[in-house]
């Protein structure tokens, strides 16, 4: 079981989907000072420990990990989708990766909106804003 301080929370989205922002406090809680922090290659915040946790939770339901980095209109997206205890999709530094992951999770595309916008993931530009 994972417990977070009140600066980290589960953010409900539309149609029963949820988001857990991996802000600085959550990162510190998941990766204590006693832990050796080992980042997964090509990811900014995905540690070996978090990867393991996501694999375990994916035995219950599909779970996705998303990173996006944009500045001045250019940037990239990286994702991993876990299901049944293993990684079933990985897309690193490619455009539209998030929408591909959302489609595989089951998010339906709505008229005039892509899956990212339909879920409301366009609401904030910074991860920390999801916890306010």
Secondary structure, DSSP 4 states (H G I P E B T S, - for coil): -----TTS-EEE-GGG-EEE---HHHHHHHS-TTS---BPTT-SS-BHHHHHHHHHHTTTS-EEEEEEEEETTEEEEEEEEEETTEEEEEE-S-TTHHHHHHHHHTPPPBTTB-HHHHHTTTS-SSGGGGG-
